Amino acid sequence: RTFEHINAYTIEDVCRALTAGVDKVRLNAGGTDLLGTLKDDILPHFPEVIVNLKTIEGLDYIKEEDGLLKVGALAKLADLISSPIIREKYDVIAQACRTVASPQIRNVATIGGNLCQEVRCWYYRYPRQIGGPIGCARKGNGPCLAVKGDNRYHAIMGGKRCFAVCPSDTATALAALDADVKLVSLQGERTVSIRDFYEPLGNVLKPGEMVAEIRVPKPPEDSRQHFSKFTLRKPIDFAIVSVASVITVKDNLCVDARLALGGVAPMPVRAVEAEMAIKGKALGEALAQKGAEETIAKAKPLSRNAYKIEIAKTLIRRALTD
């Protein structure tokens, strides 16, 4: 289908274009998700305008400033992997980026796009050319079809109206680092926690608003960071379950613990129960098992995805004992 293509040169250009409405305007950074969405024509309203963000100079920075790591929304995943700053102090981000898709995609995909990508639910993404698009709660037209349908890869926690999981690996790593996202519009800017950026039906971006920057507080100097995810295919695939951890141990005792789960809910989930279970204690297999059990105790699986519970327990246990 035809559409108007606009090159944006400033964030203000983008925000001004976005005031036309989300149904009419889509942003193109790396385009690795957007182009597939357009080709399959999965949306109830095909966009009238595509705004190219690649023409905005200087929004791909990776720097430390004011005690924070600041990453521009157009920073490429490949650059995050190779950044000395990231690898030295925020390595869980590099680990998560390294698991995303293929090298070719990581060379063009951006951190902002990775956070804002569409969910992978097969009902939501059913192509128009073979009978779609299919209406659902996320599209504002009908119930969540996964509840009574094929829900193997859907949420076991936090689902409400829509049970599609957050597909972003970087969001899980950023949740373990207590990161924030800076959102900008013509009315100004605001900052939200990465965990509050997502909601069951999408994200908290308002009309006319875009992701401009990710801000990450510096983790403890001696923290150990780890990201792992379970997939059916080792390369390329999206996570069935993932875990990001930032653990600090002194004198054989855990003094600080941050764990986040991905692939289990519409947003990254902090494993608060596991964190509380291990703080101030010596890490071991029994304690790790207790933390895993308590974290997943509130899970409410659908008819075909209860297997995710055991995978989540295993990844949490490994994160706490490796």
Helices and strands as residue ranges (DSSP letters): E 4-7, H 11-18, E 25-28, H 34-40, E 49-52, E 62-65, E 68-72, H 77-82, H 84-89, H 91-98, H 103-106, H 111-116, G 128-130, G 137-139, H 169-176, E 180-185, E 188-193, E 198-199, E 202-203, E 210-217, E 224-230, E 241-250, E 253-262, E 269-270, H 272-278, H 285-296, H 307-321
